[in-house]
Amino acid sequence: MKKPRAAASESAAPPRMRLKLKTIDDVRAEMARLYREGKAGLRDVADVSRLANVLALLGRLIEGSDLEKRLSAIEESEERHATTH
């Protein structure tokens, strides 16, 4: 006996989007795109809000990571400077 076929919406996975979100500018551009889609009625406002919140969190993580890298570079520079004098 054959299994009943699933509806197309049940079996087909949504297409994966590969977005470059490695910098604050990338996140800003994506957030602006979401805003425009919501404003134009192309995307549900609740979805825009949820996605914007995730993007805001991602932005804070990127900021923290960038700050940590910059601080490490300053500390390394200070250590090199201290050992030469």
N, C-alpha and C positions, 0 to 999 in steps of 0.2 A: 504494500500500500504506500502510495506517495504521500509525503508530507505536504500540507497546504502551503502554498507560496506566501511568503510575508509580503505585506504591502511595501511598495517602493520606499516609502518614508521610514519604514521600520528596518529594512535591510541595508539601505544605502547610508554609509557614514557621511557626515557632512564634510565638504571639502576642507582640507587643512590649509590654512593661510600661513605663509611664511613671511612674517614681518620682521624687518630689521629694527629691533628695539634695544640697541646697545648704548645709545647716548641719550642725554636729556633732550636734544633736538629731535631725535627719532620719536621719542615718547610724546613730545609736544606736537609734532606733526600728526601723529596718529590720534591724539586727543582732539586736535582741531578738525580732523577728518570726521571723527565720530560726532562732534558738535554739529558740523554742517549737515551730516546725514540725519541727525535727530531734528534739527531745525527745518529741514526740507520734508520731514515726514517719511523718509526712506527707512528709518530704523525706529523701533519703539523707544520711547523716552526712558522707560525703566531699564531697558537693555543698555542704552547709552550711559545711564547713571552707573550701573554696575560695572560696565567696562571702563568707564572713566575712573572709578574708584580703584580698580586694579591697576590701571595705568599710573595713577597718582602714587600708589604703593611702589610700583616698579621705579618710578622716577626718584622716590626717596632712597630706594636701595642703590640706584646708580649714583646719586649724589653722595651717599655715605661711602660707597666704594671708591669713588673718585677722590673724595676728601682723605680717605685712609691712604691711598696711593701717594697723594701729594705730601701728606704728613710724613710718611715713611721716607720719601725722597729728601725732605728737609732734614729729617733726623740723620739720615746717612751722610748728607752733606756736612752737617754740623760735626758728626763723628770724624769724618775725614779731615775737616778743618782743625779740629781739636788735637788730632794726632800729629799734624804737621807743625804745630806751634807749641 
